[in-house]
Amino acid sequence: MQLDPGIKLNDTYFNVRKSQLSKQGYKATGIEDLVDRFCKVDELTSKSVLKPGIEKQENLPSYSETKRALVKKRRIEREKTKGEKWFNLPATAMTDELKNDLKIIQMRSVLDPKHFYKKNDLQVLPKYFQVGTVLDDAADFYHSRVPRKERKKTLVEELLSDEDFRMRNKAKLDRAMRMRKRSNFIFRNRRARRNKDKM
C-alpha cells in the first residue's frame, strides 16, 4: 500500500533547460533567458581538464604548463596566420588542384613567350594566399568576357582546353625532340670516329 501525500513531486524543482521547457510547452520567461545567457555549459566546460572518459586515463593532464610548452603552443598559433601586418591572412589548405595552379603561376613565363614576367620572389610554393573569383563587368559583356561554356574550374583545365597553347607546346616539344635526336646523332658519330682513330 502506498501513501499519497497529494503533492506532485515532478513540479517541485525548477526546470531551467530550454530544450526540455520547449518540449513541455512552456514559453520562455525572464528566468530562462537569464539562465541561457549566463549558464552556457558547453563554453564553461570547454576549458575544463575534466572531460568525458577521464577515468580511463592513467594520469591527469597537468594544470600548469612549462615555459617550453607555452612557447611551442604560441609558435603553432603564430604559424596559422601571416601576421597582423598582413591582416592575419590564414594559411590555406593545400589540395592537388591548388598546387598545380600555383606551379602554373610560377612558370607563367613559359605560357606566353612574347610576354615578359618579373622573376618569382619565392622558389617554393607559398603557404599564405587566397583564391578569388574575377567578376565580369556588365560593360564588357560583348568584348572581353569569357562565356560560361568556356569557363573552367582550374588553370590547368583552362590551359588544356586552349587550342593555341596546345599547338604552341606541341611545336616546341617537336623542336626539342628533333634537336635532341640531332645532338645524339652527332655525339654517336664523334664517338665512332674516335674509336676508329684509336684502332
Solvent accessible surface area in square Angstrom, and as a share of the most:
residue,aa,sasa,rsa
1,M,238,1.06
2,Q,172,0.76
3,L,168,0.83
4,D,129,0.67
5,P,101,0.64
6,G,65,0.63
7,I,114,0.58
8,K,158,0.67
9,L,128,0.64
10,N,144,0.74
11,D,106,0.55
12,T,73,0.43
13,Y,186,0.71
14,F,177,0.74
15,N,48,0.25
16,V,62,0.35
17,R,160,0.58
18,K,103,0.44
19,S,69,0.45
20,Q,75,0.33
21,L,14,0.07
22,S,76,0.49
23,K,170,0.72
24,Q,110,0.49
25,G,62,0.60
26,Y,133,0.51
27,K,178,0.75
28,A,61,0.47
29,T,74,0.43
30,G,50,0.48
31,I,98,0.50
32,E,23,0.10
33,D,64,0.33
34,L,92,0.46
35,V,32,0.19
36,D,52,0.27
37,R,151,0.55
38,F,138,0.58
39,C,73,0.44
40,K,100,0.42
41,V,98,0.56
42,D,119,0.62
43,E,113,0.51
44,L,128,0.64
45,T,72,0.42
46,S,68,0.44
47,K,184,0.78
48,S,39,0.25
49,V,54,0.31
50,L,125,0.62
51,K,103,0.44
52,P,139,0.87
53,G,30,0.29
54,I,35,0.18
55,E,138,0.62
56,K,172,0.73
57,Q,102,0.45
58,E,179,0.80
59,N,119,0.61
60,L,118,0.59
61,P,72,0.45
62,S,89,0.57
63,Y,201,0.76
64,S,87,0.56
65,E,80,0.36
66,T,94,0.54
67,K,169,0.72
68,R,203,0.74
69,A,41,0.32
70,L,66,0.33
71,V,68,0.39
72,K,117,0.50
73,K,103,0.44
74,R,138,0.50
75,R,112,0.41
76,I,92,0.47
77,E,98,0.44
78,R,158,0.58
79,E,85,0.38
80,K,109,0.46
81,T,42,0.24
82,K,88,0.37
83,G,26,0.25
84,E,148,0.67
85,K,188,0.80
86,W,150,0.53
87,F,184,0.77
88,N,81,0.42
89,L,35,0.18
90,P,68,0.43
91,A,39,0.30
92,T,46,0.27
93,A,83,0.64
94,M,76,0.34
95,T,74,0.43
96,D,111,0.58
97,E,106,0.48
98,L,34,0.17
99,K,77,0.33
100,N,64,0.33
101,D,22,0.11
102,L,20,0.10
103,K,92,0.39
104,I,26,0.13
105,I,83,0.42
106,Q,46,0.21
107,M,112,0.50
108,R,61,0.22
109,S,64,0.41
110,V,82,0.47
111,L,43,0.22
112,D,55,0.28
113,P,80,0.50
114,K,194,0.82
115,H,98,0.44
116,F,176,0.73
117,Y,76,0.29
118,K,158,0.67
119,K,164,0.70
120,N,46,0.23
121,D,138,0.71
122,L,93,0.46
123,Q,147,0.65
124,V,106,0.61
125,L,47,0.24
126,P,34,0.21
127,K,108,0.46
128,Y,50,0.19
129,F,26,0.11
130,Q,129,0.57
131,V,106,0.61
132,G,69,0.66
133,T,119,0.69
134,V,138,0.79
135,L,157,0.78
136,D,74,0.38
137,D,88,0.46
138,A,93,0.72
139,A,80,0.62
140,D,54,0.28
141,F,101,0.42
142,Y,186,0.71
143,H,155,0.69
144,S,86,0.55
145,R,73,0.27
146,V,78,0.45
147,P,55,0.35
148,R,201,0.73
149,K,190,0.80
150,E,107,0.48
151,R,106,0.39
152,K,82,0.35
153,K,190,0.81
154,T,18,0.10
155,L,65,0.33
156,V,45,0.26
157,E,76,0.34
158,E,84,0.38
159,L,32,0.16
160,L,109,0.54
161,S,59,0.38
162,D,61,0.32
163,E,104,0.47
164,D,98,0.51
165,F,23,0.10
166,R,123,0.45
167,M,120,0.54
168,R,87,0.32
169,N,56,0.29
170,K,128,0.54
171,A,51,0.40
172,K,79,0.33
173,L,109,0.54
174,D,65,0.34
175,R,134,0.49
176,A,57,0.44
177,M,107,0.48
178,R,155,0.57
179,M,113,0.50
180,R,156,0.57
181,K,154,0.65
182,R,149,0.55
183,S,60,0.39
184,N,64,0.33
185,F,124,0.52
186,I,69,0.35
187,F,104,0.43
188,R,158,0.58
189,N,51,0.26
190,R,131,0.48
191,R,132,0.48
192,A,49,0.38
193,R,154,0.56
194,R,143,0.52
195,N,75,0.39
196,K,153,0.65
197,D,122,0.63
198,K,166,0.70
199,M,199,0.89
